[in-house]
Amino acid sequence: MEKIVGLAECLTPIALIGTGGIGKTSTALTVLHDERIKRRFGEDRRFIRCDKFPPSLPYFLRRLSKAIGAGVENPEDLTRLRPFLSSKVMFIVLDNAESILDPRGMSAQDMYAVVEELGRLSNVCLCITSRISTFPPDFEWQDIPTLSKKAACDTFYRIYRHDKRSELIDNILEQLDFHALSITLLATVAHHNKWDANRLVSEWNEHRVDLLQTEHNMSLAATIELSLSSAMFKELGPNARDLLRVVAFSPQGVYEKNINWLFPTITDMKTIFDKFCVLSLTYRNDGFITMLAPIRDYLSPKDPMSVQLLCSTKECYFIRLSADVKPDRPGFEEARWIKSEDVNVEHLLDVFTTIDPTSDSVWDACAGFMNHIYWHKPRLVVLGRKVEALPDDHPHKPECLYHLSNLFQTVGSNAERKRLLTHTLNLSREREDNRGLARALTHLSRVSSITGSYKEGVLQAKEASEIFQRLGDAVEQARCLIDLAWLLHDDEQPDAADKAASHAINLLPKKGEQFLICKCHHVLGVIHRSKGETEKAIHHFEVVLGIASPFNWLNQQFCVHFSLAVLFSKEGRFDDAHAHIERAKSNAINSHDTYLLGRAMFMHAWIWHRQRRFEEAKSEALRAVDAFAKVGAVDDTEGIGELLQHIDRDARENRRSCCIQ
């Protein structure tokens, strides 16, 4: 308000721009009646509603003449009005100016020229409010934002008056994106019906934006439909409304970089999205085209399957999710699109698994989505409960359970991972699915390795290896042997571990399986490290880095730098240990893997502890606690708790020793 009033005092033309119901008119009226504006302009303040007369130049000029008191009947242009306009200092508001400035409207060019000239008059301050950001360049542009939380609450409770302030109601206001008209309508409806907070929350949860309509025919729907009835919007063609419905359906909005493959049947997409923003129906936010929550709620389809464009977009997502995502396979980098689209895809699948639960393509897409997330943005998903709720005879349950178990691996929840894999294993045995059985055994052996059940893990890895050998799948057999090598190493059988890892390398082709070759050399490096064969260990680690770096395999690089940090720490080469654990942290940060970052911090705390640098050790350990807490890694949180106890104990002993000395 300070800025706008200041501009008006200086007679600077002003454009207040924003979506319907955002508060443009309220802002203009507040300026009109501001004490400073009254002192500056006196009685020569005029407010003209441009949506109250036909959008043509003659009607506008007649209305302007009457408003300013010029007394000129039927002026054809500004010529006869100029003497009066230049006779005194005036403040004129043209409210809802989109109705006369719509570039596709009647007399659009002539109307634009008149508004431009009015804005240039030295003794007139012209203020326009508009949903359309097409106005003369001399105007000072002011985007009208949504309300602050405090202003939204003050607005609501000033109208509501029936109850004390409630956090439940505050949450609804936040869901409305603090959109001024929506809050006013909600408060008015609640006030008229004398609803208490609980009843209001109940009505909101059931009816959402349908609730935003008063007895006096004021409604959010009417405001939005007014924008959709503009000539500019209609010119966008028959797909425009459905395209908005797709934007509304997507929680994040539409990511601009992906629009070409998301909407392959629609031409000139960039222009259409630009026009949506010009019309203030959408706005840009971190690369996404999105919209305010009330508009999104209103436009989001009640029956998604009835919107052909949304169904087509769904199929575009599903095609992309069907790609087999493996780090050493073509297309792995392209699959990173999921990092920007994950929330949209998850919502899409959550909806369609509910309304189309028998569709094979939907559940295939669920498995594909969890696989994409595992590799590119590891986290848990809301689809997990739906996957587990599937009947055991559902054809896609084993595959979905398997991918779900991998996500629990990424957050260090080994108990949940084991439970899901055991369920998968049992389903695969019942169906006599040997490949699914072997895969479940392979991953169970990895859980056994992490939880210290090495002998159980050895049996699981051997059984899986034998099944893949019978199936003639040398690559998967090699994968099992790598797991077996880790288990044998952890069970203090280094020679047997070396033999298993070497056998795995011999099974793999020289080209095409670089990722597994990396894993072989990594475990061999760890085996030789445990044998005290430092040079051999470093050689194998360097081989891994040489293969992984060109592919930008951050997790592989993390593992090697982590292992080198352990090696150098045990040898007392702490500078080298710190350098490698910092690189491991960098790999974890760049891959957005909070769990791996927590592990690196855990190791860094251990290195500081070995140096008896207790303050640094405790600080790093506490950061690891925060990282593990974010992803729910219970097992690791317990482990870091033990380290913190050791750090505190040794720090006390160190202080006691210093005092004695």
PLY file of the C-alpha trace (Angstrom):
ply
format ascii 1.0
element vertex 661
property float x
property float y
property float z
element edge 660
property int vertex1
property int vertex2
end_header
0.00 0.00 0.00
2.84 2.38 0.82
4.39 1.82 -2.59
1.11 2.26 -4.51
0.10 5.38 -2.59
3.55 6.84 -3.20
3.29 6.17 -6.94
-0.18 7.78 -7.04
1.04 10.90 -5.25
3.69 11.26 -7.96
1.02 10.82 -10.68
2.71 7.62 -11.93
0.30 5.38 -13.88
-0.27 2.11 -12.00
-1.36 -1.37 -13.11
-2.59 -3.73 -10.37
-2.41 -7.21 -11.87
-3.51 -10.58 -10.51
-5.89 -13.49 -10.73
-9.60 -13.14 -10.03
-10.44 -12.61 -6.36
-6.87 -11.84 -5.35
-7.77 -8.39 -3.98
-7.05 -5.95 -6.83
-10.32 -4.03 -6.44
-10.00 -3.92 -2.65
-6.48 -2.56 -3.02
-7.59 0.10 -5.51
-10.49 1.19 -3.25
-8.20 1.39 -0.24
-5.86 3.64 -2.21
-8.81 5.72 -3.42
-9.86 6.45 0.18
-6.38 6.78 1.67
-5.91 10.04 3.62
-2.81 10.99 1.66
-4.68 10.43 -1.62
-7.62 12.51 -0.37
-5.25 15.37 0.47
-3.53 15.09 -2.92
-6.63 14.82 -5.14
-9.52 16.07 -3.00
-12.89 15.32 -4.62
-11.32 14.57 -8.00
-11.08 10.85 -7.38
-13.05 8.61 -9.73
-13.73 4.85 -9.79
-15.00 3.28 -13.06
-16.12 -0.35 -13.31
-15.14 -1.35 -16.85
-17.11 -4.61 -16.76
-20.38 -2.67 -16.34
-20.63 -1.47 -19.94
-20.05 -3.09 -23.35
-16.33 -3.27 -24.24
-16.29 -0.71 -27.04
-14.60 2.67 -27.31
-17.80 4.82 -27.58
-19.26 3.28 -24.40
-15.98 3.74 -22.55
-15.61 7.40 -23.58
-19.22 8.19 -22.56
-18.65 6.56 -19.18
-15.38 8.42 -18.69
-16.97 11.75 -19.63
-19.76 11.24 -17.12
-17.42 10.06 -14.33
-15.11 13.08 -14.55
-18.01 15.51 -15.00
-16.90 16.74 -18.45
-20.50 16.90 -19.68
-19.54 15.87 -23.22
-22.15 13.71 -24.92
-20.99 10.86 -27.14
-17.32 11.80 -27.55
-15.64 9.98 -30.45
-12.14 10.20 -28.99
-10.27 12.08 -26.22
-10.13 15.37 -28.20
-13.19 16.98 -26.57
-12.29 15.57 -23.14
-8.69 16.81 -23.07
-9.46 20.38 -21.90
-11.36 19.07 -18.88
-8.84 16.29 -18.16
-5.97 18.80 -18.18
-7.77 21.37 -16.01
-7.13 19.73 -12.64
-5.19 16.96 -10.89
-7.21 13.72 -10.96
-6.98 10.15 -9.68
-8.94 7.73 -11.89
-9.33 3.99 -11.25
-10.33 1.73 -14.15
-11.44 -1.42 -12.35
-11.59 -4.79 -14.18
-9.82 -3.21 -17.12
-9.28 -6.64 -18.71
-12.77 -6.26 -20.20
-11.58 -3.32 -22.32
-7.89 -4.25 -22.74
-8.39 -7.84 -23.93
-6.26 -7.87 -27.13
-8.86 -10.06 -28.84
-11.81 -7.91 -27.80
-13.85 -5.34 -29.76
-12.07 -2.01 -30.43
-9.02 -3.46 -28.62
-6.43 -1.39 -30.45
-8.31 1.91 -30.10
-9.07 1.20 -26.44
-5.42 0.45 -25.71
-4.38 3.75 -27.34
-6.85 5.76 -25.24
-5.73 4.12 -21.98
-2.11 4.70 -22.98
-2.81 8.42 -23.59
-4.69 8.77 -20.30
-1.69 7.28 -18.52
0.61 9.88 -20.07
-1.42 12.94 -19.02
0.81 14.94 -16.68
-1.96 15.89 -14.26
-3.81 12.54 -14.13
-2.88 9.44 -12.14
-4.50 6.48 -13.85
-4.75 3.22 -11.92
-6.02 0.08 -13.64
-6.86 -3.29 -12.13
-6.73 -6.21 -14.51
-6.44 -9.98 -14.73
-4.61 -9.57 -18.04
-1.02 -8.36 -18.05
-1.40 -6.47 -21.33
-1.23 -2.75 -20.61
0.81 0.25 -21.83
4.54 0.13 -21.03
4.60 3.41 -19.06
2.53 1.89 -16.25
4.21 0.81 -13.04
3.32 -2.87 -12.73
2.32 -4.16 -9.30
1.50 -7.87 -8.90
-1.10 -8.25 -6.16
0.03 -11.18 -3.97
-2.02 -13.48 -1.81
-2.60 -12.36 1.76
-0.08 -12.91 4.49
-1.12 -15.52 7.04
-1.88 -12.82 9.62
-3.93 -10.76 7.16
-5.82 -13.87 6.04
-6.69 -14.78 9.63
-7.67 -11.20 10.48
-9.92 -11.07 7.40
-11.59 -14.39 8.19
-12.26 -13.79 11.90
-13.45 -10.20 11.33
-16.30 -11.64 9.21
-16.79 -15.00 10.98
-17.17 -13.78 14.61
-18.72 -17.04 15.88
-15.78 -18.78 17.47
-12.36 -18.26 18.95
-9.37 -18.64 16.71
-8.85 -22.29 15.78
-5.81 -24.04 14.34
-8.22 -26.23 12.31
-9.59 -23.14 10.57
-6.10 -21.69 10.10
-5.17 -24.89 8.27
-8.10 -24.40 5.87
-7.00 -20.83 5.17
-3.56 -22.19 4.31
-5.16 -24.75 1.98
-6.81 -21.79 0.25
-3.34 -20.29 -0.40
-4.58 -17.24 1.56
-6.62 -16.23 -1.51
-8.60 -13.14 -0.47
-11.96 -13.82 -2.14
-12.00 -17.48 -1.10
-11.35 -16.55 2.53
-14.03 -13.85 2.45
-16.59 -16.24 0.93
-15.75 -19.02 3.40
-16.05 -16.66 6.36
-19.36 -15.27 5.04
-20.88 -18.72 4.54
-19.74 -19.86 7.99
-21.05 -16.65 9.59
-24.47 -16.87 7.92
-24.89 -20.53 8.90
-23.54 -20.00 12.43
-21.14 -22.95 12.09
-18.66 -23.64 14.86
-15.09 -24.62 13.94
-15.79 -28.37 13.88
-18.82 -28.00 11.62
-16.91 -25.67 9.31
-14.04 -28.16 9.00
-16.50 -30.97 8.31
-18.26 -28.97 5.59
-14.94 -27.97 4.04
-13.66 -31.54 3.95
-16.85 -32.68 2.23
-17.51 -29.85 -0.22
-14.21 -27.98 -0.66
-14.52 -25.05 -3.11
-18.19 -25.85 -3.80
-18.72 -24.26 -0.38
-17.48 -20.88 -1.59
-20.79 -19.37 -2.66
-22.97 -16.94 -0.72
-26.72 -16.37 -0.85
-26.11 -13.16 -2.81
-24.67 -15.11 -5.77
-21.10 -14.22 -4.96
-18.94 -17.24 -5.75
-15.45 -18.36 -6.60
-16.89 -20.21 -9.60
-18.29 -17.00 -11.11
-14.93 -15.26 -10.71
-13.03 -18.08 -12.42
-15.58 -18.48 -15.19
-15.31 -14.75 -15.89
-11.63 -15.27 -16.73
-12.47 -18.29 -18.88
-15.04 -16.31 -20.84
-12.53 -13.74 -22.09
-11.89 -13.44 -25.82
-8.19 -14.16 -25.32
-8.92 -17.44 -23.55
-11.52 -18.54 -26.10
-9.04 -17.93 -28.91
-6.71 -20.57 -27.39
-8.97 -23.28 -28.79
-10.99 -26.27 -27.57
-8.10 -27.87 -25.64
-7.43 -24.86 -23.42
-9.87 -25.68 -20.62
-8.81 -29.34 -20.47
-5.19 -28.25 -20.41
-5.97 -26.10 -17.39
-7.67 -29.11 -15.81
-4.48 -31.14 -16.25
-2.49 -28.33 -14.59
-5.07 -28.26 -11.79
-4.93 -32.05 -11.35
-1.14 -31.95 -10.90
-0.10 -30.90 -7.37
3.10 -29.32 -8.65
1.57 -27.98 -11.84
3.18 -28.77 -15.19
6.96 -28.74 -15.58
7.71 -26.53 -18.58
10.70 -28.55 -19.78
8.51 -31.64 -20.18
5.50 -30.15 -21.97
6.52 -31.39 -25.43
6.38 -35.07 -24.47
3.51 -34.64 -22.01
1.21 -33.08 -24.63
2.43 -34.40 -28.01
-0.92 -33.77 -29.73
-1.14 -30.07 -28.89
0.79 -27.58 -31.01
2.19 -24.25 -29.85
2.21 -25.30 -26.19
4.56 -22.57 -25.06
2.29 -19.86 -26.43
-0.75 -21.37 -24.70
1.00 -21.54 -21.33
2.26 -17.99 -21.78
-1.32 -16.85 -22.39
-2.50 -18.66 -19.25
0.00 -16.57 -17.30
-1.01 -13.38 -19.10
-4.61 -14.13 -18.09
-3.46 -14.64 -14.46
-4.98 -18.13 -14.47
-1.57 -19.65 -13.76
1.84 -18.48 -12.59
5.40 -19.74 -12.89
7.12 -21.26 -9.86
10.57 -22.90 -10.05
10.08 -24.11 -13.60
6.47 -25.22 -13.10
3.28 -23.70 -14.47
0.91 -23.89 -11.51
-2.11 -22.12 -10.02
-3.49 -20.98 -6.69
-5.12 -23.71 -4.61
-8.76 -22.48 -4.88
-8.52 -22.25 -8.67
-6.85 -25.66 -8.76
-9.63 -27.16 -6.62
-12.31 -25.66 -8.85
-10.76 -26.75 -12.16
-9.45 -30.16 -11.07
-11.66 -32.83 -12.67
-14.03 -34.70 -10.38
-13.86 -37.68 -12.75
-10.28 -37.80 -14.13
-11.13 -40.58 -16.58
-13.64 -38.30 -18.30
-10.91 -35.85 -19.36
-9.34 -37.25 -22.51
-6.30 -34.99 -22.35
-5.55 -36.10 -18.78
-5.85 -39.75 -19.82
-3.46 -39.08 -22.71
-1.02 -37.39 -20.33
-1.27 -40.38 -18.00
-0.29 -42.69 -20.87
2.71 -40.48 -21.65
3.86 -40.87 -18.04
3.23 -44.63 -18.13
5.30 -45.09 -21.30
8.22 -43.35 -19.63
7.81 -45.38 -16.44
7.96 -48.64 -18.41
11.64 -48.06 -19.21
14.03 -50.46 -17.43
16.17 -48.19 -15.24
19.68 -49.46 -14.59
22.79 -47.29 -14.18
24.78 -48.99 -16.96
21.92 -49.08 -19.46
21.01 -46.52 -22.12
18.32 -44.16 -20.95
19.41 -44.02 -17.32
20.20 -40.30 -17.49
16.94 -39.59 -19.33
15.07 -41.24 -16.45
16.12 -38.34 -14.22
12.92 -36.60 -15.37
11.31 -38.29 -12.36
13.21 -35.95 -10.01
11.05 -33.03 -11.11
7.82 -34.98 -11.72
7.75 -37.38 -8.76
4.98 -35.62 -6.80
2.76 -35.34 -9.88
3.29 -38.99 -10.85
2.68 -40.22 -7.32
-0.61 -38.29 -7.13
-1.63 -39.61 -10.56
-0.97 -43.20 -9.49
-2.65 -42.70 -6.12
-5.81 -41.53 -7.91
-5.82 -44.13 -10.69
-5.07 -47.10 -8.41
-8.29 -46.08 -6.64
-10.55 -45.47 -9.64
-9.06 -48.12 -11.95
-7.66 -50.79 -9.58
-7.91 -53.71 -12.04
-5.75 -52.06 -14.70
-2.50 -53.90 -15.42
-0.93 -50.74 -16.82
-1.57 -48.83 -13.58
0.22 -51.38 -11.41
3.03 -51.78 -13.94
3.44 -48.03 -13.73
3.51 -48.25 -9.90
6.39 -50.70 -10.04
8.16 -48.55 -12.62
7.64 -45.41 -10.53
9.15 -47.00 -7.43
12.11 -48.20 -9.50
12.66 -44.70 -10.92
12.40 -43.20 -7.43
14.84 -45.77 -6.03
17.55 -44.74 -8.48
16.95 -41.03 -8.83
15.13 -39.65 -5.77
15.12 -42.26 -3.01
12.27 -41.89 -0.52
9.19 -43.68 0.74
5.92 -43.30 -1.19
2.25 -43.07 -0.22
1.52 -45.94 -2.62
3.08 -48.39 -0.18
-0.13 -48.96 1.78
-2.03 -49.69 -1.44
0.59 -52.18 -2.61
0.43 -54.07 0.66
-3.38 -54.02 0.60
-3.47 -55.90 -2.71
-4.74 -59.50 -2.39
-1.93 -62.06 -2.46
-3.23 -63.53 -5.71
-2.98 -60.16 -7.49
-0.66 -60.67 -10.48
1.39 -57.52 -9.78
1.79 -57.81 -6.01
5.20 -59.59 -5.92
6.76 -57.09 -8.34
5.35 -54.08 -6.48
6.38 -55.49 -3.08
9.90 -56.03 -4.36
10.28 -52.42 -5.53
8.67 -51.15 -2.33
11.23 -53.10 -0.29
14.02 -51.32 -2.17
12.65 -47.96 -1.05
12.84 -49.06 2.58
16.48 -49.91 1.90
17.14 -46.30 0.90
16.01 -45.05 4.31
17.81 -47.77 6.26
14.66 -49.51 7.52
15.94 -53.07 7.40
13.15 -54.67 9.42
10.50 -53.38 7.00
12.63 -54.31 4.02
13.05 -57.86 5.31
9.32 -58.20 6.02
8.38 -57.13 2.50
11.04 -59.32 0.88
9.94 -62.34 2.91
6.39 -61.79 1.70
7.68 -61.50 -1.87
9.71 -64.69 -1.42
6.69 -66.65 -0.20
4.51 -65.42 -3.08
7.21 -66.37 -5.58
7.55 -69.88 -4.12
3.77 -70.38 -4.28
3.74 -69.33 -7.93
6.87 -71.34 -8.76
8.43 -68.18 -10.10
12.12 -69.13 -9.91
13.41 -65.79 -11.16
11.30 -63.86 -8.65
12.36 -66.31 -5.93
16.06 -65.86 -6.70
15.73 -62.08 -6.79
14.00 -62.04 -3.38
16.71 -64.33 -1.95
19.41 -62.03 -3.33
17.96 -58.99 -1.59
17.26 -60.90 1.61
20.93 -61.87 1.69
21.78 -58.15 1.58
19.51 -57.48 4.56
21.21 -60.35 6.39
24.56 -58.75 5.63
23.47 -55.40 7.07
21.90 -56.93 10.20
24.89 -59.18 10.90
23.15 -62.50 10.11
26.05 -63.54 7.90
25.56 -67.29 7.90
21.88 -66.93 7.01
22.85 -64.51 4.29
25.47 -66.88 2.87
22.82 -69.60 2.49
20.41 -67.17 0.81
23.04 -65.86 -1.63
24.20 -69.39 -2.52
20.63 -70.56 -3.19
19.97 -67.52 -5.37
23.24 -68.11 -7.28
22.34 -71.74 -7.93
18.88 -70.79 -9.25
20.33 -68.25 -11.67
22.95 -70.78 -12.77
20.17 -73.28 -13.58
18.34 -70.51 -15.46
21.51 -69.84 -17.47
21.65 -66.20 -16.35
25.35 -65.54 -15.81
24.90 -61.83 -15.09
22.41 -62.37 -12.26
24.56 -65.21 -10.95
27.50 -62.81 -10.83
25.34 -60.33 -8.93
24.61 -63.01 -6.30
28.30 -63.92 -6.05
29.14 -60.28 -5.30
26.65 -60.36 -2.42
28.12 -63.69 -1.32
31.61 -62.16 -1.34
30.46 -59.37 0.97
28.85 -61.84 3.36
31.91 -64.09 3.46
34.12 -61.06 4.05
31.93 -59.90 6.95
31.93 -63.48 8.30
35.77 -63.28 8.36
36.31 -65.69 5.47
38.48 -63.43 3.25
39.85 -66.17 1.00
36.37 -67.56 0.25
35.16 -64.00 -0.33
38.04 -63.35 -2.76
37.17 -66.55 -4.64
33.47 -65.60 -4.96
34.24 -62.06 -6.21
36.83 -63.33 -8.70
34.33 -65.89 -10.01
31.81 -63.07 -10.47
34.28 -61.05 -12.58
34.96 -64.09 -14.76
31.22 -64.53 -15.41
30.72 -60.94 -16.54
31.36 -59.81 -20.12
34.11 -57.25 -20.66
31.61 -54.68 -21.95
28.00 -53.93 -21.14
28.08 -54.69 -17.41
30.34 -51.93 -16.12
28.12 -51.30 -13.12
28.52 -54.85 -11.82
32.22 -54.82 -12.68
32.47 -51.73 -10.47
30.79 -53.62 -7.65
33.19 -56.55 -8.07
36.24 -54.33 -7.80
34.74 -52.52 -4.84
34.27 -55.69 -2.81
37.73 -56.93 -3.85
39.17 -53.63 -2.62
37.45 -54.09 0.74
38.64 -57.72 0.96
42.27 -56.75 0.31
41.93 -53.86 2.77
40.89 -56.32 5.48
43.85 -58.53 4.60
46.18 -55.58 5.09
47.05 -55.54 1.38
46.76 -51.76 1.04
48.23 -51.37 -2.44
45.95 -54.03 -3.93
42.96 -52.47 -2.17
43.75 -48.99 -3.52
44.22 -50.46 -7.02
40.71 -51.96 -7.01
39.18 -48.75 -5.62
40.88 -46.71 -8.34
39.46 -49.08 -10.97
35.98 -48.38 -9.62
36.50 -44.60 -9.75
37.89 -44.89 -13.27
34.73 -46.68 -14.46
32.16 -44.80 -12.35
33.32 -41.19 -12.87
32.51 -40.91 -16.62
29.05 -42.35 -15.94
28.59 -39.99 -12.96
27.59 -42.94 -10.78
27.46 -41.00 -7.56
26.55 -43.92 -5.30
29.47 -46.02 -6.56
31.82 -43.10 -6.08
30.37 -42.59 -2.60
31.05 -46.21 -1.65
34.67 -46.06 -2.82
35.47 -42.75 -1.11
33.76 -44.09 2.02
35.88 -47.27 1.87
39.08 -45.29 1.27
38.24 -43.09 4.26
37.95 -46.21 6.41
41.25 -47.58 5.05
43.26 -44.41 5.63
41.70 -43.84 9.04
42.72 -47.30 10.23
46.25 -46.63 8.98
46.34 -43.29 10.81
46.47 -41.28 7.58
43.81 -38.87 8.81
44.30 -36.10 6.25
43.60 -38.62 3.46
40.68 -40.04 5.45
39.10 -36.58 5.84
39.59 -35.79 2.15
37.81 -38.96 1.03
34.93 -38.70 3.48
34.33 -35.11 2.31
34.14 -36.41 -1.27
31.71 -39.09 -0.12
29.54 -36.36 1.44
29.65 -34.40 -1.81
28.48 -37.49 -3.74
25.60 -38.00 -1.31
24.54 -34.33 -1.53
24.69 -34.32 -5.33
22.56 -37.47 -5.48
20.06 -35.97 -2.96
20.50 -39.07 -0.78
20.01 -38.01 2.84
20.59 -41.52 4.15
24.01 -41.84 2.50
24.88 -38.36 3.75
24.03 -39.53 7.26
26.31 -42.55 6.84
29.15 -40.30 5.68
28.64 -38.01 8.68
28.59 -41.09 10.93
31.95 -42.20 9.50
33.37 -38.68 9.76
32.42 -38.61 13.44
34.21 -41.94 13.88
37.35 -40.56 12.18
37.34 -37.48 14.41
36.86 -39.77 17.41
39.91 -41.84 16.44
41.89 -38.59 16.39
40.53 -37.80 19.84
38.99 -34.61 18.46
35.89 -35.01 20.57
34.11 -31.71 19.87
34.33 -32.23 16.11
33.28 -35.86 16.53
30.20 -34.96 18.57
29.18 -32.16 16.20
29.39 -34.48 13.18
27.57 -37.27 15.03
24.68 -34.95 15.87
24.41 -33.93 12.21
24.23 -37.63 11.34
21.40 -38.05 13.88
19.44 -35.28 12.13
20.00 -36.88 8.71
18.89 -40.33 9.87
15.86 -38.83 11.64
14.74 -37.17 8.37
14.53 -40.52 6.59
13.41 -42.62 9.56
16.59 -44.75 9.69
15.97 -46.26 13.14
18.79 -48.82 13.09
21.42 -46.23 12.18
20.07 -43.77 14.75
20.66 -46.40 17.45
24.20 -46.96 16.17
25.05 -43.28 16.24
23.66 -43.14 19.76
26.26 -45.71 20.85
29.03 -43.69 19.19
27.87 -40.54 20.99
28.09 -42.41 24.30
31.68 -43.45 23.50
32.57 -39.89 22.50
31.16 -38.45 25.75
32.86 -41.14 27.85
36.26 -40.70 26.18
35.97 -36.90 26.34
35.36 -37.11 30.11
38.33 -39.44 30.56
40.47 -37.12 28.46
39.51 -34.11 30.60
40.18 -36.12 33.79
43.58 -37.18 32.48
44.48 -33.59 31.61
43.49 -32.45 35.12
45.66 -35.14 36.73
48.63 -34.18 34.57
0 1
1 2
2 3
3 4
4 5
5 6
6 7
7 8
8 9
9 10
10 11
11 12
12 13
13 14
14 15
15 16
16 17
17 18
18 19
19 20
20 21
21 22
22 23
23 24
24 25
25 26
26 27
27 28
28 29
29 30
30 31
31 32
32 33
33 34
34 35
35 36
36 37
37 38
38 39
39 40
40 41
41 42
42 43
43 44
44 45
45 46
46 47
47 48
48 49
49 50
50 51
51 52
52 53
53 54
54 55
55 56
56 57
57 58
58 59
59 60
60 61
61 62
62 63
63 64
64 65
65 66
66 67
67 68
68 69
69 70
70 71
71 72
72 73
73 74
74 75
75 76
76 77
77 78
78 79
79 80
80 81
81 82
82 83
83 84
84 85
85 86
86 87
87 88
88 89
89 90
90 91
91 92
92 93
93 94
94 95
95 96
96 97
97 98
98 99
99 100
100 101
101 102
102 103
103 104
104 105
105 106
106 107
107 108
108 109
109 110
110 111
111 112
112 113
113 114
114 115
115 116
116 117
117 118
118 119
119 120
120 121
121 122
122 123
123 124
124 125
125 126
126 127
127 128
128 129
129 130
130 131
131 132
132 133
133 134
134 135
135 136
136 137
137 138
138 139
139 140
140 141
141 142
142 143
143 144
144 145
145 146
146 147
147 148
148 149
149 150
150 151
151 152
152 153
153 154
154 155
155 156
156 157
157 158
158 159
159 160
160 161
161 162
162 163
163 164
164 165
165 166
166 167
167 168
168 169
169 170
170 171
171 172
172 173
173 174
174 175
175 176
176 177
177 178
178 179
179 180
180 181
181 182
182 183
183 184
184 185
185 186
186 187
187 188
188 189
189 190
190 191
191 192
192 193
193 194
194 195
195 196
196 197
197 198
198 199
199 200
200 201
201 202
202 203
203 204
204 205
205 206
206 207
207 208
208 209
209 210
210 211
211 212
212 213
213 214
214 215
215 216
216 217
217 218
218 219
219 220
220 221
221 222
222 223
223 224
224 225
225 226
226 227
227 228
228 229
229 230
230 231
231 232
232 233
233 234
234 235
235 236
236 237
237 238
238 239
239 240
240 241
241 242
242 243
243 244
244 245
245 246
246 247
247 248
248 249
249 250
250 251
251 252
252 253
253 254
254 255
255 256
256 257
257 258
258 259
259 260
260 261
261 262
262 263
263 264
264 265
265 266
266 267
267 268
268 269
269 270
270 271
271 272
272 273
273 274
274 275
275 276
276 277
277 278
278 279
279 280
280 281
281 282
282 283
283 284
284 285
285 286
286 287
287 288
288 289
289 290
290 291
291 292
292 293
293 294
294 295
295 296
296 297
297 298
298 299
299 300
300 301
301 302
302 303
303 304
304 305
305 306
306 307
307 308
308 309
309 310
310 311
311 312
312 313
313 314
314 315
315 316
316 317
317 318
318 319
319 320
320 321
321 322
322 323
323 324
324 325
325 326
326 327
327 328
328 329
329 330
330 331
331 332
332 333
333 334
334 335
335 336
336 337
337 338
338 339
339 340
340 341
341 342
342 343
343 344
344 345
345 346
346 347
347 348
348 349
349 350
350 351
351 352
352 353
353 354
354 355
355 356
356 357
357 358
358 359
359 360
360 361
361 362
362 363
363 364
364 365
365 366
366 367
367 368
368 369
369 370
370 371
371 372
372 373
373 374
374 375
375 376
376 377
377 378
378 379
379 380
380 381
381 382
382 383
383 384
384 385
385 386
386 387
387 388
388 389
389 390
390 391
391 392
392 393
393 394
394 395
395 396
396 397
397 398
398 399
399 400
400 401
401 402
402 403
403 404
404 405
405 406
406 407
407 408
408 409
409 410
410 411
411 412
412 413
413 414
414 415
415 416
416 417
417 418
418 419
419 420
420 421
421 422
422 423
423 424
424 425
425 426
426 427
427 428
428 429
429 430
430 431
431 432
432 433
433 434
434 435
435 436
436 437
437 438
438 439
439 440
440 441
441 442
442 443
443 444
444 445
445 446
446 447
447 448
448 449
449 450
450 451
451 452
452 453
453 454
454 455
455 456
456 457
457 458
458 459
459 460
460 461
461 462
462 463
463 464
464 465
465 466
466 467
467 468
468 469
469 470
470 471
471 472
472 473
473 474
474 475
475 476
476 477
477 478
478 479
479 480
480 481
481 482
482 483
483 484
484 485
485 486
486 487
487 488
488 489
489 490
490 491
491 492
492 493
493 494
494 495
495 496
496 497
497 498
498 499
499 500
500 501
501 502
502 503
503 504
504 505
505 506
506 507
507 508
508 509
509 510
510 511
511 512
512 513
513 514
514 515
515 516
516 517
517 518
518 519
519 520
520 521
521 522
522 523
523 524
524 525
525 526
526 527
527 528
528 529
529 530
530 531
531 532
532 533
533 534
534 535
535 536
536 537
537 538
538 539
539 540
540 541
541 542
542 543
543 544
544 545
545 546
546 547
547 548
548 549
549 550
550 551
551 552
552 553
553 554
554 555
555 556
556 557
557 558
558 559
559 560
560 561
561 562
562 563
563 564
564 565
565 566
566 567
567 568
568 569
569 570
570 571
571 572
572 573
573 574
574 575
575 576
576 577
577 578
578 579
579 580
580 581
581 582
582 583
583 584
584 585
585 586
586 587
587 588
588 589
589 590
590 591
591 592
592 593
593 594
594 595
595 596
596 597
597 598
598 599
599 600
600 601
601 602
602 603
603 604
604 605
605 606
606 607
607 608
608 609
609 610
610 611
611 612
612 613
613 614
614 615
615 616
616 617
617 618
618 619
619 620
620 621
621 622
622 623
623 624
624 625
625 626
626 627
627 628
628 629
629 630
630 631
631 632
632 633
633 634
634 635
635 636
636 637
637 638
638 639
639 640
640 641
641 642
642 643
643 644
644 645
645 646
646 647
647 648
648 649
649 650
650 651
651 652
652 653
653 654
654 655
655 656
656 657
657 658
658 659
659 660
